[in-house]
Amino acid sequence: MSEWRKSSYSPEASDCVEVGRGVGIRDSKAPASHLPVSGEAWAAFLRYSVSVLTRS
């Protein structure tokens, strides 16, 4: 079983996306299912997100 992490920016920590290392992502309201995401895909997503945020 993976440890799932929630965003610290979620106001109530219940309406958010959770990340499970080596597993993928899931909706905190539907924890029984998840979307598998490879480490490479997750790293690409993070690089893209940072590049978009730093454009401003």
N, C-alpha and C positions, 0 to 999 in steps of 0.2 A: 504494500500500500504506500502511496506517495503522500508526502506532506504538501498540502495545498496552501497557497498564500493568497491573501486578499490585499487589495490596494489600501494603503493607509489614507488615501484621499477619499475613500468611500465614506460618506457621512454616517451611515448607520452600519456599515460593514456587512450589509445583507444584499444590497442591490449592486452587485459588481461581478466582474469576471475574476475568476481565481486561476492561478497558474500552478501546475504540478510539475516539478522538476522531473524530466524524463518521461512525462506522461502527456501533457498537453494543457488545454484550457477548458474551463467549464463555467457555466452560469451558476452563481451561488444559490439561485432559487431552484435549480435542477441539478443537484450534486450527483445524482445517480449516473448521469451520462457526461461524456467529455469529448472534445475534439482533439484527436492526436496531432501533435505538432513536433516536427523534428527539431533538434538543436540548431541546425543550420537555418531552418525557416524562422525560428524564433529570433536568432541573431540578426537575420536580415530585416525582420519586422522592427526590432529595436533600433537598428541603424537608420532605417527609414524614418521612424518616429522622431528620433533625435534631429535628423536633418531637417524635417519639416518644422519642428519647434524652434530651431535656431535660425531659420530664414527671416524671422521678423525683425 
